[in-house]
Every structure is written in C-alpha cells, then in structure tokens.
Amino acid sequence: MMEPLWYKSWPDGVPKKFDPPEKTLPEIIEEIANIYPRRDAINFYGYRMYYGSLVKMIKSFSYFLIKLGVKKGDRVCLFMENCPQYIISILSVWRIGAVAVPANPMFKEDELFYQLNDSGAETIILLDILYPVLHRIREKTCLKNVIVTGYWDFLPAIPSLPLHPSLKVPRQYFPDTLEMSEFLNCKPLPGTEEMPRPEDLALLQYTSGTTGIPKGAMITHANILFNTICSTLWLEDKDSINLAVMPLFNVMGLIHSMNKPLYTGGTIILLARYDTATVIKAIEKYRVTYWAGVATMYVAVLNYPDVKKYNLKSLRACVCGGSPIPLPILKDFKEMTGANVVEGYGLSETISQVIANPVDKPRLGSVGIPVINTFVKIVDLADPSKEVQPGNIGELMVKGPQVTNGYWRQPAETAINIIDGWLATGDIVKMDEDGYIYFVGRKKEMIKASGFSVFPAEVENFLSEHPAIAEVAVLGIPDSYRGESVKAFVVLKSEYENKVSETDIINWAREKMAAYKYPRVVEFCTELPRNGSGKIMRHILAEK
C-alpha cells in the first residue's frame, strides 16, 4: 500500500502509530499522584493543588456522587467557567463511569434548558454566579441534584495574579442545593465505584451541523485518551508548565489545557477567564512553557502596550485553533517569544485535533498534516465518492481513533455524517504536494467568532422570537479581532417599521444569547433573496 502523502512531511521523533493503554485518564492521573504526590497539579491565582490532593478530592467527590445515586452512564451537566472544581468534577464523573455534559457558561436560560433536556441530565454542578440562569428554568428540568460551588472556595486570600471582576463577586448560597465543598474530604468506601472501560461513553460534547440544532457528539474514554496522548507525542511534551485560559468546556481547552498536562505530570496555571494583562503576567511569573489559545488571544498579546517589557521567552510552543491566524501575527509572535504558534484543525466530533503543523517544520498558512493514526481524504463537492487531486478543493473527510461513533439519540444525523468510520466535516480544504492541508471555507455556513462555533439557524431561531421580526437570515462577516462576527439581515413586520432600531434588536439579542453568538451588526431590508424553491440565497447576502 502506498504511504500517505503527508508522511514525507512527518515531524522528526514522532511515531506514525501508537497503541493507547487499556486505561482511562483518571486511572493514569492516580498513578502519577502515587509517584509525585507533592508535585503541583493546578495553580489557581496562587492557590496550589498537589497531585495527591487532587486525586484525594476526586475520590471523595466520586463517592459523594455515588451516594446521590449517580450511576454508570448517567449524564452530569457541568455549568462552570475554568476553576479547580471543573477539573475535580469532570474527573470524578469519569471515574465512576458517568457521562460529563459540559455547558457553555455564557448560556442563557433557553440554551441551558435545551442541553439539559436533550441529554437527560439529572445532576448539575455549577458556579454560584451562574445559579440565577438555572433557577429560572429549574422547575421545567428533570434535575434531581443541584450542586453549587464558587471561585472563593479555592481562591487564595492574596491572589498572585490580577482577578477578573467576575471573580470578585462575594460567595453566594442558595436553598435546595448541595455545597460541593462539603464533599471533597469524605473517606470513600472501597469497591463502591464501577470503573469505566475505554470503550464506555465519557462525554457528550454538544455541537451542530447542517440542521443548526445542537446535538451531542458521543465521545468515549478511548477517544479522549487517544487525543490526549497524541497531543503529548506530537509536541514532545513532558513536565511542562501549561497556561490554561481556553475554556475547559471546549474540546481544545479540555485536551490541550487540562488533559495533556495532567497526563504528563505537568502543572496547570489555571485562569478563569481570558484577560491579556493577566495572561502576560502569568507567563512571566510562572515561566509558562506551553499555551493553547485562539488567534484573538495571540493578537491581543502582541498589541498589548509595553508587552516587550515582559519576558515571555519561557514559551516553547503554542497551539492555535478555532480560526486561521494571520501570517504577520505568526511571524511577530515567533520573533517576540521565540516560540512557534502551531496551527491545527479539529472538531467537537474528534475531541480536538485531527490535523496539526509539525513543530519542527510548520508551514505558514496551513493547518498542518494529519496526526498520528489519523487519515484524511478530500472528496469532490459534487460527488463525494471521488477524491480530488492535490491542489484542488473539496470536502474534508477524517478517520481515526479520536472520531466519535455518532450523535446522542440522533441516528439520522449520524448516518448522514459518519459513513464506514469516515466523518464528513463539512469543511472545504485543499492539500499540497507535501501533504499540508489548507482551510478554505465552511460548507455548513458555520460562523467562527473568537474561536467559538456559531450556527446561523440557531441564532435565527432566537431572533425569530422577537415580536418585531418577520424574517431573518444570519451569516458571518470578517472581523479583524474575532475572526468573524455575526450579522443579521432582518425584515421587520410592517407595524414595527420606523419604531424599532437596529440597536434595539442587538440589545435584545444580547439578553437572549451568549456573548459570542448574538449579532454585532443588524441590517434592515425589505425582503430576503430567495431561489425558486423558497430557500434564502445567502451568497447574495454575503456579496452585499
């Protein structure tokens, strides 16, 4: 059999294949804790958590979940921003064979309700500052257990880094809830857990597709561990200091900012939210060696006033995903820090990367080559049974140990998007003669705003609830900072013409949708362009 084209560009020292151990990530972390119990696992604004302490809390909280009635296969929603409790929670859920359901902490009530209802989660673990969102829909859900925690349960009295304003809110307590902090020092009874197997379901990672309706990609422990080890081997990383500022509910943050450092015995410098000044100070103070981020973060660091006064030379490698990063930024960042920004490509369905640039031979403008044990093909847009030749564009298909088996309770969507193990990504790419892949566009009309996926149909559904809107179409427009921003073309009902402004629509949407999702620009029009079958011709709006 002929070797894949990308093997000629393979990074030195990285194996082309490997067999993951028949274990789960919580088991491996426990082994590391037995060897290095006093090594820092997490540093949260100066609060240090050793590996021994982390595993002790995971075991304790696992036991508590079992006592609450959480069983293997049960779904548990995590509604938190980055904090030590998120890490403890998801590893505890995995340890007992339950299924984690991460929810974006920017969700409004309707978005959270949809995900709770679709997943069937009966337990939720959330931050106190987010409880008001849940409270307004709690009676409509099937929740039996509501477990609350707060930043101040782990923040030190004197933080070592500047705190984002959201972290300064006083700790809040609510009736009919359980306090997570009360159950982190229990002594578990031996033999109470039903340990998961690698092939068991571990995660429902919600994403969307051609329908625009969010659906849960079913991710197993084997999927997670494979890409965790793959990222470690690809970057030749061990014992590193990792800056975790990407959201951990996002697959890139989960794999690169949490799993990889814990798998290798590294240290996580954990930040709740992105703030440029805090990021720069954290890199300098803790001599960060590895950072996973999105293009907007690297742009912000380069543009920060007096950034050259800080020593960022400890960085060895940075990973960029979510949206392409401009070539001048790549060059300027390398010049300032000495570190390459390694661009890659991944999806929720593949629990992060399937393609990445070799660290030793990155190709600017490319997202890289297929990673270990992973195969791709680029198929003709008109006839998916035919592969295109190098240099030609087509839809990217991927196959590998990290690819989901399907979507939660969505057999029809699974059958459409996954055929014989090949995932149809809906993304348009091309490959050069050396096997490097270049991202061209999105077949699914997905919008990438600040690294987050925004699906036009979902935004349109929310906007359609506005009493003044008759019709609406949403698409992405170029944004030098976010990559893309959401724009809505709105047809008003006749009775609201000259009574509602574009700003009114934007302000209303801001209250209904997550910050990355609501339209930053609204344009009123008398009608939307449609074809003969009544479908909106988005390409005309895009040209406009």
Residue pairs with C-beta under 8 A, 6 or more apart in sequence:
4 370
4 375
4 435
5 390
5 431
5 433
5 434
5 435
6 369
6 370
6 431
6 434
6 435
6 436
7 16
7 435
8 434
8 435
9 358
9 361
9 363
9 369
9 434
9 435
9 436
10 16
10 358
10 369
11 234
11 358
11 359
11 360
11 361
12 360
13 236
14 233
14 234
14 236
14 358
14 372
15 233
15 372
16 372
16 373
17 372
17 373
18 229
18 230
18 233
18 372
18 373
20 198
20 222
20 225
20 226
20 229
20 401
21 28
21 225
22 198
23 198
23 225
24 94
24 95
24 195
24 196
24 197
24 198
24 202
24 221
24 225
25 91
25 94
25 221
25 224
25 225
25 228
25 259
25 262
25 263
26 58
26 91
26 94
26 95
27 195
28 225
28 263
29 51
29 54
29 55
29 58
29 91
29 262
29 263
30 55
32 51
32 262
32 265
33 41
33 51
33 52
33 54
33 55
35 265
36 51
36 265
37 50
37 51
37 52
38 50
38 51
38 52
39 50
39 51
39 265
39 267
40 48
40 49
40 50
40 51
40 267
41 49
41 50
41 51
41 53
41 54
41 262
41 267
41 268
42 48
42 49
42 54
42 84
42 87
42 267
42 268
42 270
43 49
43 267
43 268
43 269
43 270
43 286
44 83
44 84
44 154
44 155
44 270
45 155
45 156
45 159
45 160
45 161
45 163
45 167
45 271
46 156
46 158
46 159
46 160
46 161
47 84
47 154
47 155
47 156
49 84
49 154
51 265
54 87
54 88
56 185
57 88
57 184
57 185
58 88
58 91
58 92
58 95
59 95
59 188
60 183
60 184
60 185
60 186
60 187
60 188
61 88
61 89
61 92
61 180
61 183
61 184
61 186
62 92
62 95
62 96
62 188
62 193
63 186
63 188
63 189
63 192
63 193
64 183
64 186
65 76
65 92
65 93
65 96
65 98
65 123
66 96
66 192
66 193
68 123
68 144
68 145
68 178
69 144
69 145
70 76
70 93
70 96
70 98
70 123
70 145
71 96
71 97
71 98
71 194
72 96
72 97
72 98
72 194
72 196
72 200
73 97
73 98
73 99
73 200
73 201
74 98
74 99
74 122
74 123
75 98
75 99
75 100
75 101
75 119
75 120
75 121
75 122
75 123
75 204
76 89
76 93
76 98
76 99
76 100
76 101
76 121
76 123
76 124
76 125
77 101
77 102
77 103
77 115
77 116
77 119
77 121
77 123
77 124
77 125
77 126
78 86
78 89
78 90
78 93
78 100
78 101
78 102
78 103
78 124
78 125
78 126
78 249
79 103
79 105
79 107
79 112
79 124
79 125
79 126
79 127
79 130
79 133
79 134
80 86
80 89
80 105
80 125
80 126
80 127
80 130
80 149
80 249
81 105
81 127
81 166
81 247
81 272
81 273
82 244
82 245
82 247
82 248
82 253
82 270
82 271
82 272
82 273
83 127
83 149
83 151
83 154
83 270
83 272
84 154
84 270
85 125
85 127
85 149
85 153
85 154
85 180
86 248
86 249
87 248
87 258
87 262
87 268
87 270
88 184
89 100
89 125
89 180
90 100
90 102
90 248
93 99
93 100
94 100
94 196
94 202
94 221
95 193
95 195
95 196
96 193
96 194
96 195
96 196
97 193
97 194
97 195
97 196
97 200
99 201
99 202
99 203
99 204
100 202
100 203
100 204
101 115
101 119
101 121
101 203
101 204
101 206
101 216
102 203
102 205
102 206
102 248
102 249
102 254
103 112
103 115
103 116
103 206
103 249
104 111
104 247
104 249
104 514
105 127
105 130
105 247
105 249
106 514
106 515
106 516
106 517
107 115
107 133
107 514
108 133
108 511
108 512
108 513
108 514
109 133
109 136
109 137
110 137
110 462
110 512
111 513
111 514
112 133
112 134
112 137
113 137
113 140
113 141
114 214
115 121
115 206
115 214
116 124
116 137
116 141
116 142
116 143
117 141
117 142
118 214
118 215
118 216
118 408
118 409
119 204
119 216
119 408
120 142
121 142
121 143
122 142
122 143
122 144
122 145
123 143
123 144
123 145
123 146
123 147
124 134
124 143
124 145
124 146
124 147
125 147
125 148
125 149
125 180
126 134
126 146
126 147
126 148
126 149
127 148
127 149
127 150
127 151
128 148
128 149
128 150
128 171
128 172
128 173
128 174
129 150
129 151
129 166
129 169
129 172
131 148
131 172
131 174
131 177
134 146
135 174
138 146
145 178
146 176
146 177
146 178
147 177
147 178
147 179
147 180
148 173
148 174
148 177
148 178
148 179
148 180
149 179
149 180
149 181
150 171
150 172
151 167
151 169
151 171
151 272
152 170
152 171
153 171
153 180
153 181
155 163
155 167
160 285
161 271
161 278
161 281
161 282
161 285
162 275
162 277
162 278
162 281
164 272
164 273
164 275
164 278
166 272
166 273
167 272
167 273
173 179
196 202
196 221
197 221
198 220
198 221
198 222
198 225
199 220
199 221
199 222
200 220
200 221
201 218
201 219
201 220
202 219
202 220
202 221
202 223
202 224
203 218
203 219
203 224
203 351
204 216
204 217
204 218
204 219
204 408
205 216
205 217
205 219
205 251
205 348
205 349
205 351
206 214
206 215
206 216
206 217
206 348
207 214
207 215
207 216
207 217
207 347
207 348
207 349
207 453
208 214
208 215
208 446
208 453
208 455
208 457
208 458
209 215
209 413
209 417
209 426
209 444
210 416
210 426
210 444
211 413
211 457
212 455
212 456
212 457
212 458
212 460
212 461
213 457
213 458
214 455
214 458
215 407
215 408
215 410
215 413
216 407
216 408
216 409
217 348
217 349
217 404
217 406
217 407
217 408
218 404
218 405
218 406
218 407
218 408
219 351
219 404
220 405
222 401
223 350
223 351
223 401
223 402
223 403
223 404
224 255
224 259
224 351
226 373
226 400
226 401
226 402
227 255
227 350
227 351
227 352
227 353
227 402
228 255
228 259
228 260
228 263
229 263
230 353
230 371
230 372
230 373
230 374
230 402
231 237
231 255
231 256
231 259
231 260
231 352
231 353
232 238
232 260
232 263
232 264
233 372
234 353
234 356
234 359
234 371
234 372
235 260
235 290
235 317
235 319
235 342
235 359
236 359
237 260
237 264
237 266
237 290
237 317
238 264
238 265
238 266
239 264
239 265
239 266
240 261
240 264
240 266
240 267
240 289
240 290
240 316
241 266
241 267
241 269
241 286
241 287
241 288
241 289
241 290
241 314
242 256
242 257
242 260
242 261
242 266
242 267
242 268
242 269
242 288
242 289
242 290
242 291
242 292
243 257
243 269
243 271
243 279
243 282
243 283
243 286
243 288
243 290
243 291
243 292
244 253
244 257
244 258
244 261
244 268
244 269
244 270
244 271
244 292
245 257
245 271
245 273
245 274
245 279
245 291
245 293
245 297
246 252
246 253
246 256
246 257
246 292
246 293
246 294
246 451
247 253
248 254
248 257
248 258
250 451
250 452
251 346
251 347
251 348
251 350
251 351
251 352
252 292
252 294
252 319
252 321
252 322
252 346
252 352
252 451
253 292
254 351
254 352
255 351
255 352
255 353
256 292
256 319
256 352
257 268
257 292
258 268
260 266
261 267
261 268
261 290
262 268
266 290
267 286
269 282
269 286
269 288
271 278
271 279
271 282
274 297
276 297
276 300
276 301
276 304
277 304
279 297
279 301
280 301
280 304
280 307
280 310
280 312
281 310
282 288
283 291
283 310
283 312
283 314
283 315
284 310
284 311
284 312
284 314
287 314
288 314
288 315
289 314
289 315
289 316
289 317
290 315
290 316
290 317
290 318
290 319
291 315
291 318
291 319
292 318
292 319
292 320
292 321
293 318
293 319
293 320
294 320
294 321
294 322
294 323
294 450
294 451
294 483
295 320
295 322
295 323
295 324
295 325
295 326
295 329
295 451
295 483
296 450
296 451
296 481
296 482
296 483
298 318
298 320
298 325
298 329
298 333
298 341
299 325
299 326
299 329
299 481
301 307
301 312
301 333
302 329
302 332
302 333
302 336
307 336
308 336
312 336
312 337
313 337
313 338
315 337
315 338
315 339
316 339
317 339
317 340
317 342
317 359
318 333
318 337
318 339
318 340
318 341
318 342
319 341
319 342
319 343
319 344
319 356
320 341
320 342
320 343
320 344
321 343
321 344
321 345
321 346
321 352
321 353
321 451
322 448
322 450
322 451
322 452
322 483
323 448
323 451
323 483
323 484
324 343
324 365
324 367
324 439
324 483
325 341
325 343
327 364
327 365
329 341
330 341
330 343
330 364
331 364
333 339
333 341
334 340
334 341
340 357
340 359
340 362
342 356
342 357
342 359
342 362
342 368
343 356
343 357
343 362
343 366
343 367
343 368
344 353
344 355
344 356
344 357
344 367
344 368
345 353
345 354
345 355
345 356
345 367
345 368
345 427
345 437
345 439
346 352
346 353
346 354
346 355
347 354
347 423
347 425
348 453
349 403
349 404
349 417
349 423
350 398
350 400
350 402
350 403
350 404
350 423
351 402
351 404
352 402
353 371
353 402
354 370
354 371
354 374
354 376
354 398
354 400
354 402
354 403
355 367
355 368
355 369
355 370
355 371
355 374
355 376
355 398
355 437
356 367
356 368
356 369
356 371
357 363
357 366
357 367
357 368
357 369
357 436
358 368
358 369
362 368
363 434
363 436
365 438
366 432
366 436
366 437
366 438
367 429
367 437
367 438
367 439
368 436
368 437
369 435
369 436
369 437
370 376
370 398
370 400
370 435
370 437
371 400
373 400
373 401
374 398
374 399
374 400
374 401
374 402
375 398
375 399
375 400
376 396
376 397
376 398
376 399
376 431
376 437
377 387
377 397
377 422
378 387
378 388
378 392
378 393
378 394
378 395
378 396
378 397
378 429
378 430
378 431
379 385
379 386
379 387
379 388
379 394
379 395
379 397
380 386
380 387
380 388
380 394
381 393
381 394
381 395
381 428
381 443
384 395
384 397
384 424
387 394
388 394
388 430
390 430
390 431
390 432
390 433
391 430
391 431
391 432
391 433
392 430
393 428
393 429
393 430
393 440
394 428
394 429
394 430
395 424
395 425
395 426
395 427
395 428
395 429
395 443
396 425
396 427
396 428
396 429
396 437
397 422
397 423
397 424
397 425
398 422
398 423
398 425
399 421
399 422
399 423
403 418
403 421
403 423
404 418
404 423
405 414
405 418
406 413
406 414
406 418
407 413
407 414
407 417
416 424
417 423
417 424
417 426
418 424
426 442
426 443
426 444
426 446
427 439
427 440
427 441
427 442
427 443
427 444
428 439
428 440
428 441
428 442
428 443
429 437
429 438
429 439
429 440
430 437
430 438
430 440
431 437
431 438
432 438
442 448
444 455
445 456
445 475
445 538
446 453
446 454
446 455
446 456
447 453
447 454
447 455
447 456
447 474
447 475
447 476
447 484
447 486
448 454
448 476
448 483
448 484
449 476
449 479
449 482
449 483
449 484
449 485
449 486
449 516
449 517
450 482
450 483
450 516
451 483
452 514
452 516
452 517
454 476
454 484
454 486
454 516
454 517
456 473
456 474
456 475
456 538
458 517
459 474
459 486
459 488
459 513
459 517
459 518
459 519
460 472
460 473
460 474
460 488
462 509
462 512
462 513
463 469
463 472
463 474
463 488
463 490
463 505
463 509
463 519
464 472
465 512
466 505
466 508
466 509
467 493
467 496
468 492
468 493
468 496
468 499
468 500
468 505
469 490
469 491
469 492
469 493
469 505
470 491
470 492
470 493
471 490
471 491
471 527
471 528
472 488
472 489
472 490
472 491
473 488
473 489
473 528
473 536
473 538
473 541
474 486
474 487
474 488
474 489
474 519
475 486
475 487
475 489
475 538
475 541
475 542
476 484
476 485
476 486
476 487
477 484
477 485
477 486
477 487
477 521
478 484
479 485
479 520
482 516
485 519
485 520
485 521
486 517
486 518
486 519
486 520
486 521
487 519
487 520
487 521
487 522
487 523
488 505
488 509
488 519
488 521
488 522
488 523
489 523
489 525
489 528
489 541
490 502
490 505
490 522
490 523
490 524
490 525
491 524
491 525
491 526
491 527
491 528
492 500
492 524
502 521
502 522
502 523
502 524
503 522
505 519
505 522
506 518
506 519
506 520
506 521
506 522
509 518
509 519
510 518
512 518
528 536
528 541
529 536
529 537
529 540
529 541
530 536
530 537
531 537
